[in-house]
Amino acid sequence: MTTTYVESPEPVRDGLALLVGTRKGAWILTGDERREQWRAAGPLFLGHIAQHVVLDPRDRTTLLLAASTGHLGPTVFRSENLGRSWKEATRPPAFAAGERLGRSLRAVFWLSPGHPDEPGSWYAGGSPQGLFRSDDGGDTWESVHGWNDHPKWETWAEWPEEGTPDGSMLHSIIVDPSDASHLYIGLSGGGVFESADGGADWLPLNAGSVATFLPDPEPEFGHDPHCVRLHPLRPDRLYQQNHCGIYRMDRPDARWIRVGDNMPPEVGDIGFPIELHPRDPDTAWVFPMDGTDVWPRTSPGGRPAVYITRDAGESWTRRDAGLPERGWFTVKRQAMTVDTRDPVGVYFGTTSGEIWASADEGASWECLARHLPEIYSVEHADPVSRR
């Protein structure tokens, strides 16, 4: 694989794209159909924190970018031409002025498109753990009052004390493809929560997962899910990479099974991201990190590797061909993604500013980019160019 760098973004061509958010801006990588030649355009919003960049899969032309812009604070930018030009949201996500808890949004952390039958709908998760919705393509945002004003929010979200090192955040906003009213969210910390009525009410969904950092290791809530995924072709199956393990849930059962117990014990099952095969609900990838003692948050033993399961977590196989023999980095929860090709391409971005790619489902790896700022997110996109 080879990568060419250009200084200013161009309209994304038909085909494959990677949307990269970093601590100092965003980049767009476009690849040919063989995934051999890549073009890296950027930076966009140089100096801003680009938390998450996402393509709207319903029109395949609209991009949303969650950013923290220094003195301007957290906001969302929108592009209708695949990154050539951007407009800031007219009304970005925000807690209501003067609201009872005194919350002020520090970051827009996560973006999720709404249901396919609801064009223009988006959800955003923030820090502290707010949930917001837009119905006009990301231009104006409203509070999801059923969550933000829930009588148990302070308890569930551990407000005003925040136990996670980078502050609390709401992430992993999942819309059930079979039911627009069925939603999941993840709280770091707090746990996984579920709504069956479009966000009007919520219940914890944490049975079976553990929180070894709490006095009661099996509480109803208070967990630290790092990333939650639902399989699009089998929406009754969920996977979770947690602060305390890798889990799977098959609905209607409401209990998590710790499939990370099947990882090699010297590696463990602690990490941030988990990604699913787009066509096979039994296949998933994780990137383990060292979560022992003081939580160094680097690859275990300084030996980075991706692990794959093809049997829903019953077994895991190490995949490290082409990766550095030694590497002291990790991969954040939004910084791993997969494409829809056959074989599936797998991609991840590191805290040391590298983007790695595999065109053979993880069997071998090549580096697409080096020396970028710390990478916060990598999202796959299949855009339609508008020449």
C-alpha positions as CSV (number, residue, x, y, z in Angstrom):
1,M,0.0,0.0,0.0
2,T,1.2,3.5,-0.8
3,T,-0.2,6.8,0.4
4,T,0.0,10.3,-1.2
5,Y,-0.5,13.4,0.9
6,V,-2.3,16.5,-0.3
7,E,-2.6,19.7,1.7
8,S,-6.2,20.6,0.9
9,P,-9.2,18.3,0.9
10,E,-10.7,17.4,-2.4
11,P,-14.2,15.9,-3.0
12,V,-14.0,12.2,-2.1
13,R,-14.1,10.0,-5.1
14,D,-16.4,7.1,-5.5
15,G,-15.1,4.2,-3.4
16,L,-13.5,3.8,-0.1
17,A,-12.7,6.5,2.5
18,L,-11.4,6.6,6.0
19,L,-12.5,9.6,8.2
20,V,-9.9,10.3,10.8
21,G,-10.3,12.5,13.8
22,T,-7.2,13.6,15.9
23,R,-6.2,15.7,18.7
24,K,-5.1,18.4,16.2
25,G,-7.6,18.2,13.4
26,A,-9.1,15.8,10.9
27,W,-7.9,13.9,7.7
28,I,-9.7,12.1,5.0
29,L,-8.0,9.1,3.3
30,T,-9.4,7.7,0.1
31,G,-8.4,4.4,-1.4
32,D,-8.8,2.7,-4.7
33,E,-10.9,-0.4,-5.2
34,R,-7.9,-2.7,-4.7
35,R,-7.1,-0.8,-1.4
36,E,-3.5,-0.4,-2.7
37,Q,-3.3,3.3,-3.5
38,W,-4.3,5.9,-0.9
39,R,-4.6,9.6,-0.8
40,A,-4.5,11.5,2.5
41,A,-6.2,15.0,2.4
42,G,-5.9,17.4,5.3
43,P,-5.6,18.7,7.8
44,L,-9.1,20.0,8.3
45,F,-9.7,22.2,11.4
46,L,-6.0,22.1,12.2
47,G,-5.5,22.7,16.0
48,H,-9.1,21.8,16.9
49,I,-9.8,18.5,18.7
50,A,-11.7,16.4,16.1
51,Q,-13.5,13.8,18.3
52,H,-15.5,12.0,15.6
53,V,-16.1,12.3,11.9
54,V,-19.0,10.3,10.4
55,L,-20.6,9.9,6.9
56,D,-24.4,9.8,6.7
57,P,-25.0,6.3,5.2
58,R,-28.4,7.4,4.0
59,D,-27.3,9.9,1.5
60,R,-23.5,9.0,1.4
61,T,-22.6,12.6,0.8
62,T,-23.1,14.4,4.2
63,L,-20.3,14.5,6.7
64,L,-20.6,15.5,10.4
65,L,-17.6,16.4,12.6
66,A,-17.7,16.7,16.3
67,A,-15.1,19.2,17.4
68,S,-13.8,21.1,20.4
69,T,-12.7,24.5,19.1
70,G,-10.7,26.2,21.9
71,H,-12.4,29.2,23.2
72,L,-15.5,28.5,21.1
73,G,-16.1,25.2,23.0
74,P,-17.8,22.0,21.7
75,T,-19.7,22.1,18.5
76,V,-20.6,20.1,15.3
77,F,-19.6,21.0,11.7
78,R,-21.5,19.8,8.7
79,S,-20.3,19.3,5.1
80,E,-22.6,18.6,2.2
81,N,-19.8,18.1,-0.3
82,L,-17.7,15.4,1.4
83,G,-15.3,17.8,3.1
84,R,-14.6,20.6,0.6
85,S,-16.5,23.1,2.7
86,W,-18.1,23.1,6.2
87,K,-20.7,25.0,8.2
88,E,-21.0,25.0,11.9
89,A,-24.3,23.9,13.4
90,T,-26.7,26.8,13.9
91,R,-27.6,25.4,17.3
92,P,-24.9,22.9,18.6
93,P,-25.6,20.3,21.3
94,A,-25.9,21.9,24.7
95,F,-27.5,21.5,28.0
96,A,-30.2,24.1,28.7
97,A,-29.0,27.4,30.1
98,G,-29.7,27.6,33.8
99,E,-30.7,23.9,34.1
100,R,-31.0,22.5,37.5
101,L,-27.7,20.5,37.7
102,G,-25.4,23.2,36.4
103,R,-24.1,21.0,33.7
104,S,-22.0,22.6,30.9
105,L,-21.0,20.5,27.8
106,R,-17.2,20.1,27.6
107,A,-17.2,18.0,24.4
108,V,-19.4,16.5,21.7
109,F,-17.8,13.1,21.9
110,W,-19.9,10.7,19.7
111,L,-22.0,11.0,16.6
112,S,-24.5,8.4,15.3
113,P,-26.9,8.6,12.3
114,G,-30.5,8.0,13.1
115,H,-32.7,5.2,11.7
116,P,-32.7,4.6,7.9
117,D,-36.4,5.5,7.9
118,E,-35.7,8.9,9.5
119,P,-33.5,10.8,7.1
120,G,-31.8,13.8,8.6
121,S,-31.9,12.4,12.1
122,W,-28.7,12.2,14.2
123,Y,-27.7,11.6,17.8
124,A,-24.8,13.1,19.7
125,G,-23.2,12.0,22.9
126,G,-21.4,14.4,25.1
127,S,-19.2,14.9,28.1
128,P,-20.6,15.1,30.7
129,Q,-23.0,12.3,29.7
130,G,-25.6,14.2,27.7
131,L,-27.7,12.9,24.8
132,F,-28.8,15.1,22.0
133,R,-30.8,14.7,18.7
134,S,-31.0,16.6,15.4
135,D,-33.7,16.1,12.8
136,D,-32.4,18.5,10.2
137,G,-29.1,16.8,9.3
138,G,-27.1,18.2,12.2
139,D,-27.9,21.9,11.9
140,T,-29.9,22.3,15.1
141,W,-29.8,20.0,18.1
142,E,-32.2,19.4,21.0
143,S,-31.7,17.7,24.3
144,V,-33.1,14.2,24.7
145,H,-35.0,15.1,27.8
146,G,-35.9,11.5,28.7
147,W,-32.2,10.9,29.3
148,N,-30.8,14.3,30.3
149,D,-33.6,15.0,32.7
150,H,-34.2,11.5,33.9
151,P,-34.7,11.5,37.7
152,K,-31.9,8.9,38.1
153,W,-29.4,10.7,35.8
154,E,-27.3,12.0,38.6
155,T,-27.0,8.5,40.1
156,W,-26.4,6.7,36.8
157,A,-24.0,9.3,35.5
158,E,-22.1,9.6,38.8
159,W,-22.6,13.4,38.8
160,P,-20.9,15.6,39.8
161,E,-18.1,13.2,40.6
162,E,-16.5,11.7,37.4
163,G,-14.5,8.6,37.9
164,T,-12.9,8.2,34.4
165,P,-9.5,9.7,33.7
166,D,-10.5,11.8,30.8
167,G,-13.9,12.8,32.3
168,S,-17.3,11.1,31.8
169,M,-18.7,10.6,28.4
170,L,-21.8,9.2,26.6
171,H,-20.8,7.0,23.6
172,S,-21.9,4.0,21.6
173,I,-25.3,5.4,20.6
174,I,-27.0,2.6,18.8
175,V,-30.3,2.7,16.9
176,D,-31.8,-0.7,16.4
177,P,-32.1,-1.1,12.6
178,S,-35.4,-3.0,13.1
179,D,-37.0,-0.4,15.4
180,A,-36.2,3.3,15.4
181,S,-37.6,3.6,19.0
182,H,-35.1,1.0,20.4
183,L,-31.9,2.7,21.5
184,Y,-28.8,1.7,23.4
185,I,-26.1,4.0,24.9
186,G,-22.9,3.5,26.8
187,L,-21.7,5.6,29.7
188,S,-18.1,5.8,30.8
189,G,-18.6,5.4,33.7
190,G,-22.2,4.3,34.3
191,G,-22.8,1.3,32.2
192,V,-25.0,0.3,29.2
193,F,-28.6,1.6,29.1
194,E,-31.6,0.8,26.9
195,S,-34.7,2.7,25.8
196,A,-37.7,1.1,24.1
197,D,-39.6,4.3,23.5
198,G,-37.3,6.6,21.5
199,G,-35.4,7.9,24.6
200,A,-38.4,8.8,26.8
201,D,-37.3,6.4,29.5
202,W,-34.3,4.2,30.2
203,L,-33.2,1.1,32.1
204,P,-29.7,-0.2,32.9
205,L,-28.6,-3.3,30.9
206,N,-25.5,-4.5,32.8
207,A,-26.4,-7.9,34.2
208,G,-23.5,-10.3,33.8
209,S,-20.8,-7.7,33.3
210,V,-18.5,-6.9,36.2
211,A,-17.1,-3.7,37.7
212,T,-14.1,-4.9,39.7
213,F,-13.2,-1.3,40.6
214,L,-16.4,-1.0,42.7
215,P,-17.0,-2.4,46.2
216,D,-19.8,-4.5,44.7
217,P,-18.3,-6.0,41.5
218,E,-21.7,-6.9,40.1
219,P,-23.8,-3.7,40.5
220,E,-26.9,-2.8,38.5
221,F,-25.1,0.2,37.1
222,G,-21.7,2.0,37.5
223,H,-19.8,0.0,35.0
224,D,-17.4,1.4,32.4
225,P,-18.2,0.1,28.9
226,H,-15.6,1.3,26.5
227,C,-17.4,0.4,23.2
228,V,-20.7,-1.3,22.4
229,R,-21.6,-2.6,19.0
230,L,-24.8,-4.2,17.5
231,H,-24.7,-6.4,14.5
232,P,-26.7,-4.8,11.7
233,L,-27.9,-8.1,10.2
234,R,-28.6,-9.6,13.6
235,P,-29.8,-6.8,15.8
236,D,-30.5,-9.1,18.7
237,R,-26.7,-9.6,19.1
238,L,-24.6,-7.1,21.0
239,Y,-20.8,-7.1,21.7
240,Q,-19.1,-5.0,24.3
241,Q,-15.4,-4.1,25.0
242,N,-15.5,-3.1,28.7
243,H,-13.1,-1.8,31.3
244,C,-13.4,-5.3,32.7
245,G,-13.6,-7.6,29.8
246,I,-15.1,-8.5,26.4
247,Y,-18.8,-9.5,26.4
248,R,-21.6,-10.7,24.1
249,M,-25.3,-10.6,24.6
250,D,-28.0,-12.4,22.6
251,R,-31.4,-10.9,23.0
252,P,-34.0,-11.4,24.3
253,D,-31.6,-12.5,27.0
254,A,-30.6,-9.5,29.1
255,R,-27.4,-10.9,30.5
256,W,-23.8,-10.4,29.2
257,I,-21.5,-13.3,28.7
258,R,-17.8,-12.7,29.2
259,V,-16.3,-14.1,26.0
260,G,-13.0,-12.4,26.9
261,D,-12.3,-15.2,29.3
262,N,-11.3,-17.1,26.2
263,M,-8.5,-14.7,25.4
264,P,-4.9,-15.8,26.2
265,P,-4.4,-15.1,29.9
266,E,-1.1,-13.3,29.3
267,V,-2.8,-10.8,27.1
268,G,-6.1,-10.5,28.9
269,D,-9.4,-9.0,27.6
270,I,-9.0,-5.3,28.4
271,G,-9.1,-2.7,25.6
272,F,-11.1,0.1,24.0
273,P,-12.5,-0.8,20.6
274,I,-14.4,-3.8,19.2
275,E,-15.5,-4.0,15.6
276,L,-17.8,-6.5,13.8
277,H,-17.8,-8.2,10.5
278,P,-20.5,-6.6,8.4
279,R,-21.9,-9.9,7.2
280,D,-21.0,-12.4,9.8
281,P,-22.3,-11.9,13.4
282,D,-19.8,-14.4,14.7
283,T,-16.7,-12.5,13.7
284,A,-15.3,-9.6,15.6
285,W,-11.9,-7.8,16.1
286,V,-10.4,-6.3,19.3
287,F,-7.2,-4.5,20.1
288,P,-6.1,-5.5,23.6
289,M,-4.1,-3.1,25.9
290,D,-2.4,-3.5,29.2
291,G,-5.0,-2.8,31.9
292,T,-3.0,-4.1,34.8
293,D,-1.8,-2.3,37.9
294,V,-1.6,1.4,37.0
295,W,-3.2,0.9,33.6
296,P,-0.3,1.9,31.3
297,R,-2.7,1.7,28.3
298,T,-0.2,0.3,25.9
299,S,-0.1,-2.9,24.0
300,P,0.5,-5.8,26.4
301,G,4.2,-6.3,26.7
302,G,4.7,-3.6,24.1
303,R,3.7,-6.1,21.4
304,P,0.8,-4.8,19.5
305,A,-1.7,-7.2,17.9
306,V,-5.3,-7.5,16.8
307,Y,-7.3,-10.5,17.9
308,I,-10.1,-12.0,15.9
309,T,-12.9,-14.4,16.8
310,R,-14.9,-16.3,14.2
311,D,-17.1,-18.2,16.7
312,A,-18.7,-15.3,18.6
313,G,-16.0,-15.2,21.2
314,E,-15.5,-18.9,21.9
315,S,-11.9,-18.6,20.7
316,W,-9.5,-15.8,19.7
317,T,-6.6,-15.7,17.3
318,R,-3.7,-13.3,17.3
319,R,-3.1,-11.3,14.1
320,D,0.1,-9.3,14.1
321,A,1.9,-9.9,10.7
322,G,3.4,-6.6,9.6
323,L,2.8,-4.8,12.8
324,P,5.9,-3.5,14.7
325,E,7.5,-6.1,17.0
326,R,7.6,-3.4,19.7
327,G,5.1,-0.6,20.0
328,W,4.0,1.4,23.1
329,F,0.6,2.6,21.9
330,T,-3.0,1.8,22.2
331,V,-6.2,2.3,20.1
332,K,-9.1,4.4,21.4
333,R,-12.7,3.3,21.3
334,Q,-13.6,5.1,18.1
335,A,-10.3,4.5,16.3
336,M,-11.0,1.1,14.8
337,T,-13.3,0.3,11.9
338,V,-14.0,-2.1,9.1
339,D,-15.1,-1.7,5.5
340,T,-17.7,-3.8,3.6
341,R,-15.4,-5.3,0.9
342,D,-14.8,-9.0,0.5
343,P,-12.5,-9.8,2.1
344,V,-13.2,-7.2,4.8
345,G,-10.7,-4.5,5.4
346,V,-9.8,-3.7,9.0
347,Y,-8.3,-0.3,10.0
348,F,-7.1,1.3,13.2
349,G,-5.4,4.5,14.3
350,T,-3.0,4.7,17.2
351,T,-2.3,7.1,20.0
352,S,1.1,7.6,18.4
353,G,-0.4,8.9,15.2
354,E,-0.3,5.9,12.8
355,I,-3.0,4.4,10.7
356,W,-2.8,0.7,10.0
357,A,-4.7,-1.3,7.4
358,S,-5.4,-4.9,6.6
359,A,-7.1,-5.9,3.3
360,D,-7.4,-9.5,4.4
361,E,-9.5,-9.4,7.6
362,G,-6.4,-8.9,9.8
363,A,-4.1,-11.6,8.5
364,S,-1.5,-9.0,7.5
365,W,-1.0,-5.3,8.1
366,E,0.5,-2.3,6.4
367,C,0.9,1.3,7.7
368,L,-1.1,3.9,5.7
369,A,0.0,7.0,7.6
370,R,2.6,8.0,10.2
371,H,3.3,11.0,12.4
372,L,-0.3,12.3,12.6
373,P,-1.5,13.8,15.9
374,E,-2.9,11.4,18.5
375,I,-5.8,9.6,16.7
376,Y,-9.2,9.7,18.4
377,S,-11.4,8.2,15.7
378,V,-11.3,6.3,12.4
379,E,-14.5,5.6,10.5
380,H,-15.0,3.7,7.2
381,A,-17.2,5.4,4.6
382,D,-18.5,4.5,1.2
383,P,-19.2,7.9,-0.2
384,V,-20.8,9.0,-3.5
385,S,-18.7,11.8,-5.0
386,R,-20.4,15.0,-6.3
387,R,-18.2,16.3,-9.0
